[in-house]
Amino acid sequence: MAADQAGRTRRRLSTQERREQLLSVGARLFSESPYDDVWIEQVAEIAGVSRGLLYHYFPTKRDFFAAVVERESERMLRMTAAVPGVPVREQLTAGLDVYLEYVETHAHGYRAFHRADAAGDQAVRRVYRRALAAQERQIMTAVAADPEFGPLTGDRSELRLAVRGWLAFTTAVCLEWLRGSGAGREQVRDLCARALLGVLAP
């Protein structure tokens, strides 16, 4: 335990808690500003740590941003994982509800994740594209195993293109929703659901 200047006692954060704190600050800053406009000194100041401590966790700014992107990707993949044996139509509405809850609750992280493709750093962009590829595979696996849509998806390249286009569409809709488009969550959910079913239907 450590005492601050006011004489109050504050709990020392564990390594994992400190790392999560830094990534949360990074998600907010990267969601509000382009990659090149975010300075490590800002992150350290907001988190109340020294720059040296931040570099102890993340040796470079590139490593830090990549960790922010990976954290958000892992969250999304966990929350939207398909349930084996359940038809796509049944899962779609529930899955989008979970996804939109995540988008709204973690708006800073969601924006930061999708800023990664615009980052000038090629290593960071590779992290982002790997994350998108994992989302594509997750959806394609669920569709291919579905008794209704599976038989219609013999051409994997066409299915991949359709899923990739749907992810881009859903991302654009969600980012606009976060800007205050006036649409409610149910409207956004139904719009995205119709779009996916539309590209899968014969």
C-alpha positions as CSV (number, residue, x, y, z in Angstrom):
1,M,0.0,0.0,0.0
2,A,1.2,3.6,-0.6
3,A,0.1,6.9,0.8
4,D,-0.7,9.9,-1.4
5,Q,0.0,13.5,-0.5
6,A,-3.3,14.0,1.2
7,G,-2.5,11.2,3.6
8,R,-5.0,8.8,2.1
9,T,-4.1,5.2,1.3
10,R,-4.3,3.8,-2.2
11,R,-3.9,0.2,-3.3
12,R,-0.9,-0.6,-5.4
13,L,-2.1,-2.1,-8.7
14,S,-0.9,-5.6,-9.7
15,T,1.0,-6.0,-12.9
16,Q,-2.1,-7.1,-14.8
17,E,-4.3,-4.3,-13.4
18,R,-1.6,-1.7,-14.3
19,R,-1.4,-3.1,-17.9
20,E,-5.2,-3.0,-18.2
21,Q,-5.2,0.6,-17.0
22,L,-2.6,1.6,-19.5
23,L,-4.4,-0.1,-22.3
24,S,-7.7,1.5,-21.4
25,V,-6.1,4.9,-21.5
26,G,-4.5,4.1,-24.8
27,A,-7.9,2.9,-26.2
28,R,-9.4,6.3,-25.3
29,L,-6.6,8.4,-26.8
30,F,-6.2,6.4,-30.0
31,S,-10.0,6.5,-30.5
32,E,-10.0,10.3,-30.3
33,S,-6.8,11.1,-32.3
34,P,-4.8,9.6,-35.2
35,Y,-1.9,7.3,-34.3
36,D,0.7,9.9,-35.0
37,D,-1.0,12.5,-32.7
38,V,-0.9,10.3,-29.6
39,W,2.2,10.7,-27.4
40,I,3.4,8.1,-24.9
41,E,3.9,11.0,-22.4
42,Q,0.1,11.7,-22.6
43,V,-0.7,8.1,-21.7
44,A,1.8,8.1,-18.7
45,E,0.4,11.4,-17.4
46,I,-3.2,10.4,-17.5
47,A,-2.4,7.0,-15.9
48,G,-0.3,8.7,-13.2
49,V,2.8,6.7,-14.0
50,S,6.3,7.5,-15.2
51,R,7.2,7.2,-18.8
52,G,9.8,4.7,-17.8
53,L,7.2,2.5,-16.2
54,L,5.0,2.6,-19.3
55,Y,8.0,1.6,-21.5
56,H,8.6,-1.3,-19.0
57,Y,5.3,-2.7,-20.1
58,F,5.4,-1.7,-23.8
59,P,8.9,-1.0,-25.2
60,T,7.7,1.1,-28.1
61,K,4.6,3.1,-29.1
62,R,4.0,0.5,-31.9
63,D,4.0,-2.3,-29.3
64,F,1.6,-0.3,-27.2
65,F,-0.9,0.4,-30.0
66,A,-0.6,-3.2,-31.2
67,A,-1.5,-4.4,-27.7
68,V,-4.6,-2.0,-27.6
69,V,-5.7,-3.5,-31.0
70,E,-5.1,-7.1,-29.9
71,R,-7.0,-6.5,-26.6
72,E,-10.1,-5.2,-28.4
73,S,-9.9,-8.0,-31.0
74,E,-9.8,-10.7,-28.3
75,R,-12.8,-9.1,-26.6
76,M,-14.9,-9.0,-29.7
77,L,-14.0,-12.6,-30.7
78,R,-14.9,-13.9,-27.2
79,M,-18.2,-12.1,-27.1
80,T,-19.3,-13.0,-30.6
81,A,-18.2,-16.6,-30.7
82,A,-20.6,-18.9,-32.5
83,V,-22.5,-21.6,-30.6
84,P,-22.0,-25.0,-32.3
85,G,-25.2,-26.7,-33.5
86,V,-27.3,-23.5,-33.3
87,P,-28.6,-22.2,-36.7
88,V,-27.2,-19.0,-37.9
89,R,-30.6,-17.3,-38.1
90,E,-31.1,-18.0,-34.4
91,Q,-27.7,-16.8,-33.4
92,L,-27.6,-13.7,-35.5
93,T,-29.9,-11.5,-33.5
94,A,-28.5,-12.5,-30.2
95,G,-24.9,-12.2,-31.5
96,L,-25.5,-8.7,-32.8
97,D,-27.1,-7.7,-29.5
98,V,-24.0,-8.8,-27.7
99,Y,-21.8,-7.1,-30.3
100,L,-23.7,-3.8,-30.1
101,E,-23.6,-3.9,-26.4
102,Y,-19.8,-4.2,-26.6
103,V,-19.6,-1.4,-29.2
104,E,-21.6,1.0,-27.0
105,T,-19.9,0.0,-23.7
106,H,-16.4,0.0,-25.1
107,A,-16.8,2.8,-27.7
108,H,-13.2,4.1,-27.2
109,G,-11.7,0.7,-27.7
110,Y,-13.9,0.0,-30.7
111,R,-12.9,3.2,-32.4
112,A,-9.3,2.6,-31.6
113,F,-9.4,-0.8,-33.1
114,H,-10.8,0.5,-36.3
115,R,-8.3,3.3,-36.5
116,A,-5.5,0.8,-36.7
117,D,-5.9,0.3,-40.5
118,A,-5.2,4.0,-41.0
119,A,-2.0,3.9,-38.9
120,G,1.1,4.5,-40.9
121,D,3.0,1.7,-39.2
122,Q,2.8,-1.4,-41.2
123,A,3.4,-3.7,-38.2
124,V,0.3,-2.2,-36.5
125,R,-1.8,-2.6,-39.7
126,R,-0.8,-6.2,-39.8
127,V,-2.1,-6.8,-36.3
128,Y,-5.4,-5.2,-37.3
129,R,-5.7,-7.3,-40.4
130,R,-4.9,-10.5,-38.5
131,A,-7.7,-9.6,-36.1
132,L,-10.2,-9.0,-39.0
133,A,-9.1,-12.3,-40.6
134,A,-9.9,-14.0,-37.3
135,Q,-13.4,-12.5,-37.3
136,E,-13.9,-13.6,-40.9
137,R,-12.9,-17.2,-40.1
138,Q,-15.2,-17.2,-37.1
139,I,-18.2,-16.2,-39.2
140,M,-17.3,-18.4,-42.2
141,T,-17.0,-21.5,-39.9
142,A,-20.4,-20.8,-38.4
143,V,-22.0,-20.3,-41.9
144,A,-20.4,-23.4,-43.4
145,A,-21.6,-25.6,-40.6
146,D,-25.2,-24.2,-40.8
147,P,-27.7,-26.6,-42.4
148,E,-29.6,-23.8,-44.2
149,F,-26.7,-21.7,-45.5
150,G,-23.8,-24.3,-45.6
151,P,-24.9,-26.0,-48.8
152,L,-25.1,-22.6,-50.5
153,T,-21.5,-21.7,-49.8
154,G,-19.5,-24.1,-51.9
155,D,-17.3,-21.3,-53.2
156,R,-15.1,-20.3,-50.3
157,S,-13.6,-17.3,-52.0
158,E,-17.1,-15.9,-52.7
159,L,-18.2,-16.5,-49.1
160,R,-15.0,-14.8,-47.8
161,L,-15.7,-11.8,-50.0
162,A,-19.3,-11.6,-48.8
163,V,-18.3,-11.8,-45.2
164,R,-15.5,-9.3,-45.6
165,G,-18.0,-6.9,-47.2
166,W,-20.5,-7.4,-44.4
167,L,-17.9,-6.8,-41.7
168,A,-17.0,-3.5,-43.5
169,F,-20.6,-2.5,-43.7
170,T,-21.3,-3.4,-40.0
171,T,-18.2,-1.4,-38.9
172,A,-19.3,1.7,-40.9
173,V,-22.8,1.5,-39.5
174,C,-21.6,1.1,-35.9
175,L,-19.1,4.0,-36.2
176,E,-21.9,6.2,-37.6
177,W,-24.2,5.0,-34.8
178,L,-21.6,6.0,-32.2
179,R,-21.4,9.5,-33.8
180,G,-25.1,9.9,-32.9
181,S,-26.9,8.9,-36.1
182,G,-30.3,8.9,-34.2
183,A,-30.9,5.2,-34.9
184,G,-31.7,3.0,-31.9
185,R,-29.8,-0.2,-31.1
186,E,-32.6,-2.4,-32.4
187,Q,-32.7,-0.5,-35.7
188,V,-28.9,-1.0,-36.1
189,R,-29.2,-4.6,-35.1
190,D,-31.9,-5.4,-37.6
191,L,-30.2,-3.5,-40.4
192,C,-27.0,-5.5,-39.9
193,A,-28.9,-8.8,-39.6
194,R,-30.8,-8.1,-42.9
195,A,-27.5,-7.3,-44.6
196,L,-25.8,-10.5,-43.7
197,L,-28.8,-12.7,-44.5
198,G,-29.1,-10.8,-47.8
199,V,-25.6,-11.7,-48.9
200,L,-26.0,-15.3,-47.8
201,A,-29.3,-16.0,-49.4
202,P,-29.4,-17.5,-52.9
